[in-house]
């Protein structure tokens, strides 16, 4: 596996890195969200633009100024993808590309890579354009209801690699302990056999919390920790997560 280096952060080598989501509706809330972040417990931040009601660019400029050299992930999720908004394909692409001067990574849902837009596969536009701008791409797939079997999860991550994304990401909901074990098994199989680049895996919900701290074992390169408002079920406060990662390293 070839690590991915973003600013001074190495992904795919060593202890998993902690990403803190920035969830805010307004600039005032954005300031509060940034104030809540302790740099000692944060390696990256994710700006969840689907939660934000105002212009992305002033917000991203604020995040870049306040967070210094900390890498910034830009994410827009529709309600269908587990997010907060509905957005047309052309607006989706335009917002991500407009954000590109201020971000280091963009998170794009796997399903979007197979959508057609003016008879052109979307990924040929958006991934290549982001790479031209020096922005790395996380390709993600979520299931907020269940955990598919390990074979399906591995196939999705392999498809992400084939699509040219820099990091693959899978997040699934745990209904029981067997679901958590299935996610861990898929992660280990990916790590040992198929991964040629870093990946992120997590089991969501209370039962899945163990996977958010187990990246040193499963190979997951980023874990998401809260500083204030979380962005997904089962996220652990970042200071506690940092201690857990140190213990399990």
Steps between C-alpha positions, in 0.01 A plus 500: 500500500629843403425761770332829406669815631279807547695803622693350794254218569585147383195281440539124480807475720514492878217582740170603338452874473209678668270711283264739679184592306406869497120512512340846491213685337637855524832684526439563871448128557807428288712714734362308798570166332861596427546634854395156631785325315817425696789475249656231719204272426455580132708401197247602232168682484198430280276789399149358456375749244158333481426630852613854418238759401734776382769541230764224511797719405506741799454197725790315339721809519417522871578132555829526312603811697400358836625143448836592343672203337235248606363319191140583407252250353199644314183291507151552361246223562144493377216367715507182292871463588435557872556877487290812531417645156376431152725630224514475121800332340628817334476696826669216690798502267516881489510528881778245535713658228442849641623370836812338355745790566424478873487125560733202496254217451143452375270217604284372212236228529569189290160514331584840352786351302253307287249777434477641151525870434475628143592148383823514695579287804514737795823364641689577179414862566519539874785268604732612224417867561563466873828319439605777259441745785705295745197376695493139615176302468339280763241272344241392755205264531253498790222274618313661791266201543710183497834329437535311169721192496877539489525398136273785393696751707831384354365521145384857559844603629670332206267689264603825671865419437426424135319834464820683592410630844784560744328353806208256524242536776226268627258583785222257593246469781538227759180325609684240708851384590514276193471812284799654676698180445402502131637854457821407681543188287452702180757752619760234580445323168535832318817584694666162450398424141352778290589852617754687288415834666366610840141433598256601773248261655260543789197339654249765602278511806573417863601139427747616237695741721776244543587529129560874534794429731624179336664640186848390607363143488261524202711728280252789491706817449256768627250499784245771573478656845264765633584845630149626566242380247567170326413415141419127525368248756755362746771764474719525811622832648842572348697521830373158610566359154862626510557317829344180365720511188811544713408202717423275203794609279 
